[in-house]
């Protein structure tokens, strides 16, 4: 058997190896092949031994391109993983968004659209805000400047933008649709593009986020959430009846689901007037 050399000559593959610098290759433990070959033939630095010690010695070096998986195989594995996750979801009893819509889980009956029925939810949201923002307790006396009790604005904005607004009272301050201005209620469902609220007139309203500016309030002092045993039919105070801080919320910058905001990194954006 033979092979064609660089000079187009046919050579026997079993012939002896050519000499390198008039020396024949020696394969033994004292002079291993790889260090000797790298130091003599590959590196061009002034110190080949140092180059070998820093770049080659003790490392795994691929001498050939690894085999790539085919796109069809990768697609089959993705479909198999999707089917497995779908089976596990159905086994655990979790409904998808489409199944929940078909069964009417997000629809309220007429007798359920009552403002006072969602006041306990609002009370839970007040306790959630008090814990999230680490609000201070209300002093025993009212003497003093309330500004001292206000939390740091730098930390409160980053927390509010990722907070859950189910149970908050939001009010439309500006909107391209003049019919929505002044509409206020407790948020019972938040989607990517809208707030669903219950108004004080016991009406269920769907307010789009885009092209709207909302205002909501958080308590100035820590508020304990009511326990289920203490809930009563009598109206309980809302955040508007307590010392509070108001914030504006620009809907165009807030078109995300509640779960997506928790892990999202928001960047500073200039305010866009409507």
N, C-alpha and C positions, 0 to 999 in steps of 0.2 A: 504493500500500500504506500501511496505517496501523497504529497500535498504540493500546492503551488506557492512558492515563496514570494516575497515582495518584488523580487527581480524577475518574476515569471519563470523561474527555474523549478523543475520538478525535483523534489527531495524525498528521500525515504523517511517515513515518520519514526522509524526505529533507529535512525542515525544518532550519533552522539550529539549532545548539546554543544553549541559553539562556546568558545571561551569568552569570558567577560574580563577585560583588562588583563588578558593573558593568564587568567586563573580559572580553574575548573570549579563549578559549584560543588560545595560540600554540604551534605545534609547530616548533621549530627546535633546532639544536645547543646554543644558548646557554641555552635554558630547556627542558630535556627534560620530558616529560609526567609520568613517574612521580615524580621528586623533588618537582616542583611540586604534584602532586595529593596526595601523602602529607603534605607540609608544611602545605597549606592545609585539607584536608578530613578526613584520617584521624586524625592525632595530636591529642591534647588536652593534651599536656604544655606546660610553660612554655617549653621550648626545642625546637621541632619539628625544627630542623636537626640537633641532637645526637641526637634520637631516631631520625631517619632514618639518620644515619651509623652508629649503634651497632646498629640492629636490622634494617635493610633493605638498606643499600648493600653490594654485593658478595655477597649471599646468594641462594640459589635458593629461591623461595617458590612452593609449589603453590597455584594458584588454584582447583583443583577436586580432588575425591577421586579417587585413582588407581583404575584398574580392578582389581577383585579377581578372582583366579583361582577358577574354580568348584571345588567340592569333588570332583566326579566326575573332573575333569582332574587334580587333585592326587592322588587315589587311584590313577588309572591310572599316573601317573608313579612313585608309590611301588611299585606292583606291578612295573612295568618295571625299577626299580632292584633289587628283590628277585630277580627272575629273572636279571638280569645278574650279581649277586653269587653266586647259586647256580651259574650256569654257570662263573664263574671259580673258585669253590671246587672244583667237580668236576674242572675242567681241571688244577688244581694238585694234585689227589689228596688233599685234606683231607676227612676223614670227619666227618660230623655226630655229635652225641651219640647220636641214635637209631640211626644206622648202626653206630657203635661198639658199642652195646649188642647189636644183632642179631648182629654178628660175634663177640661174646664177647671183646672186647679187654681188658675189665676183669675177666675171670674167670681165676683161677689154677688150674692143674691141681694134683692132690694132690702130685705130686713137686716142684712149685715152691713150695709153702707151707712153706718151711724158714727158720727164723730166721737161720741163718748165711749164707744166700744174700743177705740184705738188710743184712748188716753193712757191706759196701762203700758202700751207699746212705747208711747212718747216718754213715759216715766222711766222705762228701762233705758231708753236712749240717753236721757239726762244722766243717769248713773254711769252709762258707758262713756260719755264725754268727760265726766268728772274723773274717771279712772284713766282714760286715755291721755288727757291733758294735764293730769296731776294737779288739779285745782286745789286751792287752799280752802280750809273750812271757813264758814261765815263767822265773823267776830260776834261776841255777845252784845256789844254795843255798836251803834251805827256811826259813832264819832270816828272820823278819820277819812282819808282820801281814798276812794275806791280804786283809783289808778294804781295804787301800790299793790293791790291784790291781783292785777292783771298779769297773766303769764307772759313769757317772752314771745314776741311776735315771730322771731326767727325759727323757733322750734314748733310753734303752734301751727304755722302754715303747712309745714311738711307733714304733720300728722293729720290735719283736716283733709288734705287732698287725697289721702288714702283711707279715710274713715268710711264707715258704713252709715248711710243716711236713712236707712229704714227706721221710721219713728221720728224723724226730724220734721219741724215745721218750716216749710219753705214758702216764700212769697215771690211772685213775679214782679220785679221792679221795672224792667224795660223789656220790650219785645216788638218785633216787627209786626206782630199781630196785635192790634190794640185791644182786642177782646180778652186777651190773656193778662193784661196789666192789672195788678191788684189781686189776682187770684192767689189764694193761700190755703194751705191744708197740711195734714200729716202725710208723709210719704209712706205708702203701704207697699209699693213695688217700684224698684228702679231697674230700668233696662239700659241698653247701650245708648239709646237716643231719646229717652223720655223718662219723666217722673209720673207715677200714678198716685194721686193724692185724694184724701177725703177732706172735703171742706166743712166748715162749721154749719153749712146748710144741709149737711148729710148728702152731699153729691159726690160722685166719683168722677174725677177729671183726669184726663191724660194730657200732660203738658210737655211739648217737645223741648229738648235742650237747645237745639241749634237756634241761633238768632234770638236768644233770650238771656236776660241777666236776672239771676235769682239773688235773694237775700235770705240768710238764715241766721239764727242766734244760738249761741252756746251760753250756759250759765256762767256767771262771774265767780261764783263760789261752788264748792263741791255739793252735789245733791245726791242723796241716797235714793236708789230705786225702790219703789214700793214692792213689797213681797206679795205673792199671790193671795195670801190670807188677808192682807189689809186692803185689797181692792174693794171698792164700794161703788154703787151706782151714782153717788154724788160726784159732781165734777171735781177733778183734781187740778191743781194749778199747772199751767204750762210754762214754758221757758220765758214767754213774753210777760208773765205775771211776776217774774223774779228779776233781780239784777242780772243783766246779760250783756254780751258783746255781740255785735252784728258783723257779719262778713258778707261780701258780695261774691257771687259765684257766676263766672262766665260760662254759659252752656256750650259755646263753641269749643272751648278748651276742655270740656268735661264729658265728651262723648265716648265714654268707656264703661264697661260693666263694673259692678262693684268689686267682683273678685279679681278682675284684671288690674284695677288700680292698686291693689295691695302689693303687687310685685313689680309695678312699673316705675321706671325712673323718669320723672317729669323734668323738663328743661324750662328755664325762664323764657317767657314769651311776652312781647309787648301787648298791651290791652288794645283790642280792636273795637272801636265804637260801632254801635249798630246803625 
